[in-house]
Amino acid sequence: MEVADTTGKTILKGSHVRYTGTGSAGEVLDVKSDDEGTWAKIDTTDLWYNSEYLELINQRDYERIKLRGKPFKERAEEEETTKARKDVEKAVKLKKKLEDVDMSNELCDGGG
């Protein structure tokens, strides 16, 4: 059984799709076929959508749509968390670089 989107591309479990009727997006949990057509069950709503009204999207577009649906405060918090995580990663890299620096007494002292 092949389930195809509005452009004829094959929809598989785990694919990211956008419902053309509302623009909402989700990950495909399951696919099926019956006398009325082919269907894909989407994780965000837990509903079955007729595949004729679905469009496959890439991961980047899916993430963008997912963020768009969140309240501004939640998006800001998520962006802040991402920034903080990157800052921590930079600090860890800097710390590793500094671990090799020799701070023994044999170094030149300043002063006079």
Biopython code that builds the backbone (N, CA, C, O; Angstrom):
import numpy as np
from Bio.PDB.StructureBuilder import StructureBuilder

atoms = [
    (1, "MET", "N", (0.845, -1.169, 0.000)),
    (1, "MET", "CA", (0.000, 0.000, 0.000)),
    (1, "MET", "C", (0.893, 1.236, 0.000)),
    (1, "MET", "O", (1.778, 1.367, 0.845)),
    (2, "GLU", "N", (0.664, 2.126, -0.934)),
    (2, "GLU", "CA", (1.404, 3.379, -0.997)),
    (2, "GLU", "C", (0.471, 4.534, -0.692)),
    (2, "GLU", "O", (-0.593, 4.671, -1.295)),
    (3, "VAL", "N", (0.889, 5.364, 0.256)),
    (3, "VAL", "CA", (0.130, 6.552, 0.617)),
    (3, "VAL", "C", (0.910, 7.740, 0.083)),
    (3, "VAL", "O", (2.065, 7.945, 0.455)),
    (4, "ALA", "N", (0.285, 8.524, -0.785)),
    (4, "ALA", "CA", (0.963, 9.654, -1.419)),
    (4, "ALA", "C", (0.342, 10.977, -0.991)),
    (4, "ALA", "O", (-0.853, 11.064, -0.708)),
    (5, "ASP", "N", (1.195, 12.014, -0.950)),
    (5, "ASP", "CA", (0.702, 13.339, -0.597)),
    (5, "ASP", "C", (0.083, 14.024, -1.811)),
    (5, "ASP", "O", (-0.083, 13.409, -2.864)),
    (6, "THR", "N", (-0.250, 15.283, -1.656)),
    (6, "THR", "CA", (-0.916, 16.035, -2.712)),
    (6, "THR", "C", (-0.078, 16.156, -3.992)),
    (6, "THR", "O", (-0.624, 16.360, -5.076)),
    (7, "THR", "N", (1.251, 16.029, -3.862)),
    (7, "THR", "CA", (2.128, 16.126, -5.031)),
    (7, "THR", "C", (2.556, 14.763, -5.559)),
    (7, "THR", "O", (3.308, 14.687, -6.532)),
    (8, "GLY", "N", (2.086, 13.678, -4.930)),
    (8, "GLY", "CA", (2.418, 12.338, -5.382)),
    (8, "GLY", "C", (3.605, 11.713, -4.686)),
    (8, "GLY", "O", (3.983, 10.586, -5.006)),
    (9, "LYS", "N", (4.215, 12.433, -3.722)),
    (9, "LYS", "CA", (5.354, 11.876, -2.978)),
    (9, "LYS", "C", (4.845, 10.894, -1.932)),
    (9, "LYS", "O", (3.780, 11.094, -1.348)),
    (10, "THR", "N", (5.610, 9.833, -1.700)),
    (10, "THR", "CA", (5.204, 8.781, -0.775)),
    (10, "THR", "C", (5.329, 9.240, 0.680)),
    (10, "THR", "O", (6.359, 9.772, 1.094)),
    (11, "ILE", "N", (4.265, 9.024, 1.437)),
    (11, "ILE", "CA", (4.242, 9.339, 2.866)),
    (11, "ILE", "C", (4.525, 8.058, 3.633)),
    (11, "ILE", "O", (3.857, 7.044, 3.430)),
    (12, "LEU", "N", (5.518, 8.105, 4.515)),
    (12, "LEU", "CA", (5.884, 6.961, 5.345)),
    (12, "LEU", "C", (5.735, 7.325, 6.814)),
    (12, "LEU", "O", (5.686, 8.504, 7.164)),
    (13, "LYS", "N", (5.662, 6.310, 7.677)),
    (13, "LYS", "CA", (5.664, 6.569, 9.121)),
    (13, "LYS", "C", (6.927, 7.344, 9.454)),
    (13, "LYS", "O", (8.011, 7.028, 8.963)),
    (14, "GLY", "N", (6.777, 8.359, 10.292)),
    (14, "GLY", "CA", (7.924, 9.186, 10.671)),
    (14, "GLY", "C", (8.125, 10.396, 9.783)),
    (14, "GLY", "O", (8.913, 11.281, 10.116)),
    (15, "SER", "N", (7.419, 10.451, 8.644)),
    (15, "SER", "CA", (7.524, 11.616, 7.768)),
    (15, "SER", "C", (6.910, 12.831, 8.448)),
    (15, "SER", "O", (6.060, 12.699, 9.328)),
    (16, "HIS", "N", (7.346, 14.007, 8.034)),
    (16, "HIS", "CA", (6.737, 15.243, 8.512)),
    (16, "HIS", "C", (5.843, 15.775, 7.401)),
    (16, "HIS", "O", (6.253, 15.874, 6.245)),
    (17, "VAL", "N", (4.615, 16.112, 7.773)),
    (17, "VAL", "CA", (3.644, 16.585, 6.791)),
    (17, "VAL", "C", (2.943, 17.837, 7.290)),
    (17, "VAL", "O", (2.909, 18.127, 8.486)),
    (18, "ARG", "N", (2.386, 18.567, 6.333)),
    (18, "ARG", "CA", (1.577, 19.742, 6.637)),
    (18, "ARG", "C", (0.206, 19.527, 6.025)),
    (18, "ARG", "O", (0.093, 19.140, 4.862)),
    (19, "TYR", "N", (-0.840, 19.779, 6.812)),
    (19, "TYR", "CA", (-2.203, 19.672, 6.326)),
    (19, "TYR", "C", (-2.514, 20.956, 5.583)),
    (19, "TYR", "O", (-2.465, 22.038, 6.168)),
    (20, "THR", "N", (-2.834, 20.852, 4.296)),
    (20, "THR", "CA", (-3.019, 22.040, 3.472)),
    (20, "THR", "C", (-4.248, 22.853, 3.861)),
    (20, "THR", "O", (-4.326, 24.040, 3.547)),
    (21, "GLY", "N", (-5.200, 22.237, 4.535)),
    (21, "GLY", "CA", (-6.411, 22.945, 4.930)),
    (21, "GLY", "C", (-6.183, 24.002, 5.991)),
    (21, "GLY", "O", (-6.785, 25.075, 5.938)),
    (22, "THR", "N", (-5.316, 23.711, 6.961)),
    (22, "THR", "CA", (-5.093, 24.649, 8.067)),
    (22, "THR", "C", (-3.640, 25.072, 8.211)),
    (22, "THR", "O", (-3.349, 26.047, 8.904)),
    (23, "GLY", "N", (-2.729, 24.361, 7.573)),
    (23, "GLY", "CA", (-1.309, 24.668, 7.705)),
    (23, "GLY", "C", (-0.662, 24.009, 8.909)),
    (23, "GLY", "O", (0.537, 24.169, 9.133)),
    (24, "SER", "N", (-1.447, 23.265, 9.692)),
    (24, "SER", "CA", (-0.864, 22.586, 10.847)),
    (24, "SER", "C", (0.041, 21.459, 10.361)),
    (24, "SER", "O", (-0.143, 20.916, 9.271)),
    (25, "ALA", "N", (1.019, 21.122, 11.194)),
    (25, "ALA", "CA", (1.994, 20.110, 10.790)),
    (25, "ALA", "C", (2.165, 19.085, 11.891)),
    (25, "ALA", "O", (1.817, 19.324, 13.047)),
    (26, "GLY", "N", (2.710, 17.937, 11.511)),
    (26, "GLY", "CA", (2.965, 16.892, 12.480)),
    (26, "GLY", "C", (3.772, 15.767, 11.879)),
    (26, "GLY", "O", (4.123, 15.780, 10.699)),
    (27, "GLU", "N", (4.056, 14.794, 12.725)),
    (27, "GLU", "CA", (4.778, 13.602, 12.295)),
    (27, "GLU", "C", (3.769, 12.489, 12.074)),
    (27, "GLU", "O", (2.832, 12.328, 12.855)),
    (28, "VAL", "N", (3.960, 11.727, 11.018)),
    (28, "VAL", "CA", (3.047, 10.639, 10.676)),
    (28, "VAL", "C", (3.296, 9.462, 11.623)),
    (28, "VAL", "O", (4.403, 8.930, 11.707)),
    (29, "LEU", "N", (2.238, 9.074, 12.327)),
    (29, "LEU", "CA", (2.315, 7.937, 13.247)),
    (29, "LEU", "C", (1.975, 6.626, 12.563)),
    (29, "LEU", "O", (2.526, 5.578, 12.899)),
    (30, "ASP", "N", (1.052, 6.691, 11.590)),
    (30, "ASP", "CA", (0.593, 5.476, 10.921)),
    (30, "ASP", "C", (-0.047, 5.862, 9.593)),
    (30, "ASP", "O", (-0.444, 7.011, 9.400)),
    (31, "VAL", "N", (-0.144, 4.910, 8.690)),
    (31, "VAL", "CA", (-0.819, 5.111, 7.406)),
    (31, "VAL", "C", (-1.770, 3.941, 7.170)),
    (31, "VAL", "O", (-1.543, 2.832, 7.654)),
    (32, "LYS", "N", (-2.837, 4.208, 6.418)),
    (32, "LYS", "CA", (-3.774, 3.132, 6.088)),
    (32, "LYS", "C", (-4.515, 3.488, 4.808)),
    (32, "LYS", "O", (-4.470, 4.621, 4.327)),
    (33, "SER", "N", (-5.197, 2.483, 4.275)),
    (33, "SER", "CA", (-5.984, 2.642, 3.063)),
    (33, "SER", "C", (-7.315, 1.943, 3.270)),
    (33, "SER", "O", (-7.386, 0.871, 3.870)),
    (34, "ASP", "N", (-8.383, 2.577, 2.757)),
    (34, "ASP", "CA", (-9.695, 1.939, 2.806)),
    (34, "ASP", "C", (-10.463, 2.317, 1.540)),
    (34, "ASP", "O", (-9.889, 2.885, 0.611)),
    (35, "ASP", "N", (-11.757, 2.002, 1.501)),
    (35, "ASP", "CA", (-12.562, 2.276, 0.318)),
    (35, "ASP", "C", (-12.678, 3.766, -0.002)),
    (35, "ASP", "O", (-12.961, 4.140, -1.140)),
    (36, "GLU", "N", (-12.456, 4.625, 1.016)),
    (36, "GLU", "CA", (-12.621, 6.068, 0.826)),
    (36, "GLU", "C", (-11.316, 6.779, 0.483)),
    (36, "GLU", "O", (-11.337, 7.966, 0.157)),
    (37, "GLY", "N", (-10.197, 6.093, 0.547)),
    (37, "GLY", "CA", (-8.927, 6.720, 0.201)),
    (37, "GLY", "C", (-7.777, 6.239, 1.053)),
    (37, "GLY", "O", (-7.866, 5.210, 1.722)),
    (38, "THR", "N", (-6.677, 7.010, 1.020)),
    (38, "THR", "CA", (-5.499, 6.707, 1.835)),
    (38, "THR", "C", (-5.395, 7.773, 2.920)),
    (38, "THR", "O", (-5.765, 8.930, 2.721)),
    (39, "TRP", "N", (-4.884, 7.351, 4.070)),
    (39, "TRP", "CA", (-4.920, 8.196, 5.254)),
    (39, "TRP", "C", (-3.597, 8.153, 6.000)),
    (39, "TRP", "O", (-2.853, 7.175, 5.920)),
    (40, "ALA", "N", (-3.315, 9.225, 6.723)),
    (40, "ALA", "CA", (-2.142, 9.290, 7.595)),
    (40, "ALA", "C", (-2.582, 9.850, 8.941)),
    (40, "ALA", "O", (-3.299, 10.849, 9.008)),
    (41, "LYS", "N", (-2.143, 9.191, 10.015)),
    (41, "LYS", "CA", (-2.456, 9.652, 11.362)),
    (41, "LYS", "C", (-1.312, 10.550, 11.835)),
    (41, "LYS", "O", (-0.143, 10.168, 11.782)),
    (42, "ILE", "N", (-1.671, 11.756, 12.300)),
    (42, "ILE", "CA", (-0.681, 12.769, 12.671)),
    (42, "ILE", "C", (-0.583, 12.900, 14.190)),
    (42, "ILE", "O", (-1.596, 12.910, 14.888)),
    (43, "ASP", "N", (0.635, 12.999, 14.685)),
    (43, "ASP", "CA", (0.871, 12.999, 16.137)),
    (43, "ASP", "C", (0.303, 14.216, 16.862)),
    (43, "ASP", "O", (-0.152, 14.087, 17.998)),
    (44, "THR", "N", (0.316, 15.387, 16.240)),
    (44, "THR", "CA", (-0.090, 16.601, 16.944)),
    (44, "THR", "C", (-1.578, 16.645, 17.272)),
    (44, "THR", "O", (-1.990, 17.286, 18.238)),
    (45, "THR", "N", (-2.379, 15.961, 16.463)),
    (45, "THR", "CA", (-3.829, 15.971, 16.701)),
    (45, "THR", "C", (-4.384, 14.588, 17.001)),
    (45, "THR", "O", (-5.510, 14.450, 17.476)),
    (46, "ASP", "N", (-3.572, 13.553, 16.715)),
    (46, "ASP", "CA", (-4.000, 12.169, 16.876)),
    (46, "ASP", "C", (-5.223, 11.866, 16.003)),
    (46, "ASP", "O", (-6.079, 11.062, 16.371)),
    (47, "LEU", "N", (-5.288, 12.529, 14.834)),
    (47, "LEU", "CA", (-6.394, 12.339, 13.888)),
    (47, "LEU", "C", (-5.862, 11.778, 12.578)),
    (47, "LEU", "O", (-4.681, 11.912, 12.256)),
    (48, "TRP", "N", (-6.771, 11.142, 11.824)),
    (48, "TRP", "CA", (-6.457, 10.618, 10.503)),
    (48, "TRP", "C", (-6.783, 11.690, 9.463)),
    (48, "TRP", "O", (-7.866, 12.274, 9.497)),
    (49, "TYR", "N", (-5.846, 11.956, 8.529)),
    (49, "TYR", "CA", (-6.033, 12.934, 7.469)),
    (49, "TYR", "C", (-5.972, 12.237, 6.116)),
    (49, "TYR", "O", (-5.134, 11.364, 5.891)),
    (50, "ASN", "N", (-6.867, 12.633, 5.223)),
    (50, "ASN", "CA", (-6.832, 12.129, 3.858)),
    (50, "ASN", "C", (-5.531, 12.611, 3.236)),
    (50, "ASN", "O", (-5.235, 13.805, 3.258)),
    (51, "SER", "N", (-4.758, 11.691, 2.684)),
    (51, "SER", "CA", (-3.433, 12.038, 2.175)),
    (51, "SER", "C", (-3.487, 13.019, 1.000)),
    (51, "SER", "O", (-2.484, 13.663, 0.692)),
    (52, "GLU", "N", (-4.640, 13.140, 0.343)),
    (52, "GLU", "CA", (-4.768, 14.098, -0.759)),
    (52, "GLU", "C", (-4.594, 15.540, -0.276)),
    (52, "GLU", "O", (-4.323, 16.439, -1.072)),
    (53, "TYR", "N", (-4.751, 15.751, 1.029)),
    (53, "TYR", "CA", (-4.662, 17.094, 1.597)),
    (53, "TYR", "C", (-3.414, 17.288, 2.451)),
    (53, "TYR", "O", (-3.309, 18.257, 3.203)),
    (54, "LEU", "N", (-2.470, 16.354, 2.327)),
    (54, "LEU", "CA", (-1.214, 16.453, 3.064)),
    (54, "LEU", "C", (-0.071, 16.751, 2.116)),
    (54, "LEU", "O", (-0.088, 16.365, 0.948)),
    (55, "GLU", "N", (0.932, 17.453, 2.649)),
    (55, "GLU", "CA", (2.112, 17.797, 1.870)),
    (55, "GLU", "C", (3.346, 17.439, 2.687)),
    (55, "GLU", "O", (3.482, 17.874, 3.830)),
    (56, "LEU", "N", (4.247, 16.650, 2.108)),
    (56, "LEU", "CA", (5.499, 16.321, 2.798)),
    (56, "LEU", "C", (6.329, 17.583, 2.969)),
    (56, "LEU", "O", (6.418, 18.403, 2.055)),
    (57, "ILE", "N", (6.940, 17.741, 4.144)),
    (57, "ILE", "CA", (7.826, 18.878, 4.399)),
    (57, "ILE", "C", (9.119, 18.367, 5.012)),
    (57, "ILE", "O", (9.159, 17.274, 5.578)),
    (58, "ASN", "N", (10.186, 19.170, 4.895)),
    (58, "ASN", "CA", (11.467, 18.743, 5.467)),
    (58, "ASN", "C", (11.529, 19.095, 6.944)),
    (58, "ASN", "O", (10.663, 19.801, 7.462)),
    (59, "GLN", "N", (12.555, 18.600, 7.617)),
    (59, "GLN", "CA", (12.705, 18.766, 9.063)),
    (59, "GLN", "C", (12.752, 20.246, 9.454)),
    (59, "GLN", "O", (12.127, 20.647, 10.435)),
    (60, "ARG", "N", (13.487, 21.052, 8.696)),
    (60, "ARG", "CA", (13.632, 22.474, 9.028)),
    (60, "ARG", "C", (12.289, 23.195, 8.969)),
    (60, "ARG", "O", (11.958, 23.971, 9.866)),
    (61, "ASP", "N", (11.517, 22.941, 7.916)),
    (61, "ASP", "CA", (10.201, 23.567, 7.798)),
    (61, "ASP", "C", (9.267, 23.082, 8.903)),
    (61, "ASP", "O", (8.463, 23.852, 9.428)),
    (62, "TYR", "N", (9.377, 21.804, 9.251)),
    (62, "TYR", "CA", (8.557, 21.257, 10.329)),
    (62, "TYR", "C", (8.845, 21.970, 11.650)),
    (62, "TYR", "O", (7.922, 22.339, 12.375)),
    (63, "GLU", "N", (10.128, 22.160, 11.958)),
    (63, "GLU", "CA", (10.505, 22.842, 13.199)),
    (63, "GLU", "C", (9.998, 24.283, 13.204)),
    (63, "GLU", "O", (9.539, 24.779, 14.233)),
    (64, "ARG", "N", (10.081, 24.951, 12.059)),
    (64, "ARG", "CA", (9.617, 26.336, 11.958)),
    (64, "ARG", "C", (8.104, 26.411, 12.206)),
    (64, "ARG", "O", (7.640, 27.289, 12.933)),
    (65, "ILE", "N", (7.351, 25.508, 11.615)),
    (65, "ILE", "CA", (5.893, 25.495, 11.800)),
    (65, "ILE", "C", (5.553, 25.161, 13.244)),
    (65, "ILE", "O", (4.633, 25.739, 13.822)),
    (66, "LYS", "N", (6.301, 24.222, 13.824)),
    (66, "LYS", "CA", (6.061, 23.818, 15.202)),
    (66, "LYS", "C", (6.269, 25.001, 16.154)),
    (66, "LYS", "O", (5.481, 25.197, 17.079)),
    (67, "LEU", "N", (7.317, 25.782, 15.934)),
    (67, "LEU", "CA", (7.572, 26.954, 16.770)),
    (67, "LEU", "C", (6.500, 28.026, 16.574)),
    (67, "LEU", "O", (6.097, 28.697, 17.525)),
    (68, "ARG", "N", (6.050, 28.175, 15.346)),
    (68, "ARG", "CA", (5.054, 29.204, 15.032)),
    (68, "ARG", "C", (3.766, 28.991, 15.827)),
    (68, "ARG", "O", (3.086, 29.954, 16.180)),
    (69, "GLY", "N", (3.436, 27.748, 16.105)),
    (69, "GLY", "CA", (2.196, 27.444, 16.807)),
    (69, "GLY", "C", (2.271, 27.646, 18.311)),
    (69, "GLY", "O", (1.248, 27.606, 18.994)),
    (70, "LYS", "N", (3.480, 27.864, 18.837)),
    (70, "LYS", "CA", (3.622, 28.023, 20.281)),
    (70, "LYS", "C", (3.390, 29.473, 20.676)),
    (70, "LYS", "O", (3.661, 30.385, 19.895)),
    (71, "PRO", "N", (2.891, 29.686, 21.882)),
    (71, "PRO", "CA", (2.737, 31.057, 22.367)),
    (71, "PRO", "C", (4.093, 31.758, 22.420)),
    (71, "PRO", "O", (5.123, 31.106, 22.586)),
    (72, "PHE", "N", (4.095, 33.078, 22.280)),
    (72, "PHE", "CA", (5.334, 33.839, 22.227)),
    (72, "PHE", "C", (6.224, 33.556, 23.433)),
    (72, "PHE", "O", (7.429, 33.358, 23.277)),
    (73, "LYS", "N", (5.644, 33.534, 24.634)),
    (73, "LYS", "CA", (6.422, 33.308, 25.847)),
    (73, "LYS", "C", (7.145, 31.967, 25.787)),
    (73, "LYS", "O", (8.319, 31.867, 26.143)),
    (74, "GLU", "N", (6.431, 30.935, 25.333)),
    (74, "GLU", "CA", (7.021, 29.598, 25.247)),
    (74, "GLU", "C", (8.149, 29.578, 24.215)),
    (74, "GLU", "O", (9.188, 28.959, 24.442)),
    (75, "ARG", "N", (7.943, 30.260, 23.071)),
    (75, "ARG", "CA", (8.988, 30.322, 22.045)),
    (75, "ARG", "C", (10.224, 31.040, 22.588)),
    (75, "ARG", "O", (11.354, 30.602, 22.369)),
    (76, "ALA", "N", (9.993, 32.153, 23.303)),
    (76, "ALA", "CA", (11.110, 32.915, 23.857)),
    (76, "ALA", "C", (11.887, 32.075, 24.862)),
    (76, "ALA", "O", (13.118, 32.103, 24.873)),
    (77, "GLU", "N", (11.180, 31.327, 25.706)),
    (77, "GLU", "CA", (11.845, 30.472, 26.684)),
    (77, "GLU", "C", (12.658, 29.384, 25.988)),
    (77, "GLU", "O", (13.773, 29.069, 26.406)),
    (78, "GLU", "N", (12.094, 28.812, 24.926)),
    (78, "GLU", "CA", (12.803, 27.762, 24.193)),
    (78, "GLU", "C", (14.053, 28.325, 23.532)),
    (78, "GLU", "O", (15.106, 27.688, 23.549)),
    (79, "GLU", "N", (13.943, 29.526, 22.945)),
    (79, "GLU", "CA", (15.097, 30.152, 22.312)),
    (79, "GLU", "C", (16.158, 30.488, 23.358)),
    (79, "GLU", "O", (17.352, 30.340, 23.099)),
    (80, "GLU", "N", (15.729, 30.940, 24.542)),
    (80, "GLU", "CA", (16.654, 31.264, 25.620)),
    (80, "GLU", "C", (17.374, 30.001, 26.094)),
    (80, "GLU", "O", (18.576, 30.034, 26.357)),
    (81, "THR", "N", (16.649, 28.899, 26.203)),
    (81, "THR", "CA", (17.245, 27.633, 26.610)),
    (81, "THR", "C", (18.281, 27.175, 25.587)),
    (81, "THR", "O", (19.356, 26.702, 25.957)),
    (82, "THR", "N", (17.961, 27.313, 24.315)),
    (82, "THR", "CA", (18.894, 26.936, 23.255)),
    (82, "THR", "C", (20.152, 27.788, 23.326)),
    (82, "THR", "O", (21.263, 27.273, 23.194)),
    (83, "LYS", "N", (19.981, 29.104, 23.535)),
    (83, "LYS", "CA", (21.130, 30.001, 23.651)),
    (83, "LYS", "C", (21.974, 29.628, 24.862)),
    (83, "LYS", "O", (23.201, 29.595, 24.773)),
    (84, "ALA", "N", (21.331, 29.348, 25.989)),
    (84, "ALA", "CA", (22.059, 28.974, 27.201)),
    (84, "ALA", "C", (22.839, 27.679, 26.980)),
    (84, "ALA", "O", (23.976, 27.550, 27.433)),
    (85, "ARG", "N", (22.230, 26.727, 26.288)),
    (85, "ARG", "CA", (22.900, 25.450, 26.009)),
    (85, "ARG", "C", (24.149, 25.691, 25.158)),
    (85, "ARG", "O", (25.191, 25.081, 25.397)),
    (86, "LYS", "N", (24.045, 26.583, 24.164)),
    (86, "LYS", "CA", (25.201, 26.898, 23.317)),
    (86, "LYS", "C", (26.289, 27.587, 24.125)),
    (86, "LYS", "O", (27.473, 27.314, 23.930)),
    (87, "ASP", "N", (25.893, 28.488, 25.041)),
    (87, "ASP", "CA", (26.864, 29.168, 25.893)),
    (87, "ASP", "C", (27.613, 28.172, 26.773)),
    (87, "ASP", "O", (28.825, 28.293, 26.952)),
    (88, "VAL", "N", (26.904, 27.192, 27.321)),
    (88, "VAL", "CA", (27.536, 26.168, 28.150)),
    (88, "VAL", "C", (28.510, 25.357, 27.310)),
    (88, "VAL", "O", (29.611, 25.052, 27.768)),
    (89, "GLU", "N", (28.124, 25.005, 26.093)),
    (89, "GLU", "CA", (29.018, 24.239, 25.219)),
    (89, "GLU", "C", (30.302, 25.027, 24.944)),
    (89, "GLU", "O", (31.393, 24.456, 24.943)),
    (90, "LYS", "N", (30.171, 26.344, 24.709)),
    (90, "LYS", "CA", (31.354, 27.182, 24.474)),
    (90, "LYS", "C", (32.245, 27.215, 25.712)),
    (90, "LYS", "O", (33.468, 27.133, 25.601)),
    (91, "ALA", "N", (31.630, 27.336, 26.898)),
    (91, "ALA", "CA", (32.398, 27.383, 28.136)),
    (91, "ALA", "C", (33.152, 26.075, 28.363)),
    (91, "ALA", "O", (34.304, 26.094, 28.794)),
    (92, "VAL", "N", (32.521, 24.953, 28.080)),
    (92, "VAL", "CA", (33.168, 23.650, 28.245)),
    (92, "VAL", "C", (34.370, 23.537, 27.308)),
    (92, "VAL", "O", (35.422, 23.043, 27.716)),
    (93, "LYS", "N", (34.230, 23.984, 26.067)),
    (93, "LYS", "CA", (35.344, 23.943, 25.110)),
    (93, "LYS", "C", (36.487, 24.823, 25.579)),
    (93, "LYS", "O", (37.651, 24.429, 25.497)),
    (94, "LEU", "N", (36.161, 26.027, 26.077)),
    (94, "LEU", "CA", (37.185, 26.937, 26.578)),
    (94, "LEU", "C", (37.905, 26.334, 27.779)),
    (94, "LEU", "O", (39.126, 26.443, 27.889)),
    (95, "LYS", "N", (37.158, 25.703, 28.674)),
    (95, "LYS", "CA", (37.748, 25.080, 29.857)),
    (95, "LYS", "C", (38.741, 23.993, 29.441)),
    (95, "LYS", "O", (39.828, 23.884, 30.009)),
    (96, "LYS", "N", (38.355, 23.188, 28.443)),
    (96, "LYS", "CA", (39.249, 22.120, 27.987)),
    (96, "LYS", "C", (40.543, 22.702, 27.415)),
    (96, "LYS", "O", (41.619, 22.140, 27.620)),
    (97, "LYS", "N", (40.443, 23.823, 26.702)),
    (97, "LYS", "CA", (41.628, 24.470, 26.150)),
    (97, "LYS", "C", (42.533, 24.968, 27.275)),
    (97, "LYS", "O", (43.756, 24.854, 27.192)),
    (98, "LEU", "N", (41.923, 25.524, 28.329)),
    (98, "LEU", "CA", (42.700, 26.104, 29.424)),
    (98, "LEU", "C", (43.307, 25.059, 30.347)),
    (98, "LEU", "O", (44.240, 25.367, 31.089)),
    (99, "GLU", "N", (42.800, 23.831, 30.319)),
    (99, "GLU", "CA", (43.342, 22.782, 31.181)),
    (99, "GLU", "C", (44.794, 22.468, 30.850)),
    (99, "GLU", "O", (45.529, 22.001, 31.720)),
    (100, "ASP", "N", (45.222, 22.710, 29.628)),
    (100, "ASP", "CA", (46.580, 22.398, 29.196)),
    (100, "ASP", "C", (47.562, 23.540, 29.475)),
    (100, "ASP", "O", (48.758, 23.392, 29.226)),
    (101, "VAL", "N", (47.084, 24.662, 29.981)),
    (101, "VAL", "CA", (47.957, 25.798, 30.248)),
    (101, "VAL", "C", (48.735, 25.539, 31.536)),
    (101, "VAL", "O", (48.157, 25.185, 32.564)),
    (102, "ASP", "N", (50.065, 25.724, 31.465)),
    (102, "ASP", "CA", (50.933, 25.495, 32.618)),
    (102, "ASP", "C", (50.951, 26.748, 33.491)),
    (102, "ASP", "O", (51.374, 27.816, 33.049)),
    (103, "MET", "N", (50.492, 26.607, 34.723)),
    (103, "MET", "CA", (50.443, 27.744, 35.640)),
    (103, "MET", "C", (51.420, 27.539, 36.804)),
    (103, "MET", "O", (51.180, 28.020, 37.911)),
    (104, "SER", "N", (52.522, 26.821, 36.547)),
    (104, "SER", "CA", (53.485, 26.545, 37.611)),
    (104, "SER", "C", (54.278, 27.811, 37.955)),
    (104, "SER", "O", (54.142, 28.840, 37.294)),
    (105, "ASN", "N", (55.101, 27.718, 38.994)),
    (105, "ASN", "CA", (55.896, 28.851, 39.468)),
    (105, "ASN", "C", (57.040, 29.204, 38.527)),
    (105, "ASN", "O", (57.685, 30.236, 38.712)),
    (106, "GLU", "N", (57.300, 28.390, 37.545)),
    (106, "GLU", "CA", (58.416, 28.626, 36.658)),
    (106, "GLU", "C", (58.097, 29.682, 35.598)),
    (106, "GLU", "O", (58.977, 30.071, 34.831)),
    (107, "LEU", "N", (56.896, 30.129, 35.549)),
    (107, "LEU", "CA", (56.532, 31.147, 34.578)),
    (107, "LEU", "C", (57.062, 32.502, 35.024)),
    (107, "LEU", "O", (57.323, 32.713, 36.208)),
    (108, "CYS", "N", (57.216, 33.388, 34.106)),
    (108, "CYS", "CA", (57.689, 34.746, 34.423)),
    (108, "CYS", "C", (56.663, 35.453, 35.279)),
    (108, "CYS", "O", (55.458, 35.358, 35.043)),
    (109, "ASP", "N", (57.154, 36.156, 36.266)),
    (109, "ASP", "CA", (56.288, 36.968, 37.105)),
    (109, "ASP", "C", (56.318, 38.396, 36.608)),
    (109, "ASP", "O", (57.341, 38.869, 36.114)),
    (110, "GLY", "N", (55.229, 39.061, 36.737)),
    (110, "GLY", "CA", (55.210, 40.475, 36.428)),
    (110, "GLY", "C", (55.573, 41.241, 37.686)),
    (110, "GLY", "O", (55.689, 40.644, 38.757)),
    (111, "GLY", "N", (55.742, 42.460, 37.589)),
    (111, "GLY", "CA", (56.016, 43.265, 38.779)),
    (111, "GLY", "C", (57.471, 43.681, 38.817)),
    (111, "GLY", "O", (58.239, 43.392, 37.900)),
    (112, "GLY", "N", (57.823, 44.331, 39.837)),
    (112, "GLY", "CA", (59.207, 44.756, 39.823)),
    (112, "GLY", "C", (59.638, 45.512, 40.986)),
    (112, "GLY", "O", (60.798, 45.916, 41.065)),
]
sb = StructureBuilder()
sb.init_structure("model")
sb.init_model(0)
sb.init_chain("A")
sb.init_seg("    ")
for serial, (resi, resn, name, xyz) in enumerate(atoms, 1):
    if name == "N":
        sb.init_residue(resn, " ", resi, " ")
    sb.init_atom(name, np.array(xyz, "f"), 0.0, 1.0, " ", f" {name:<3s}", serial, name[0])
structure = sb.get_structure()
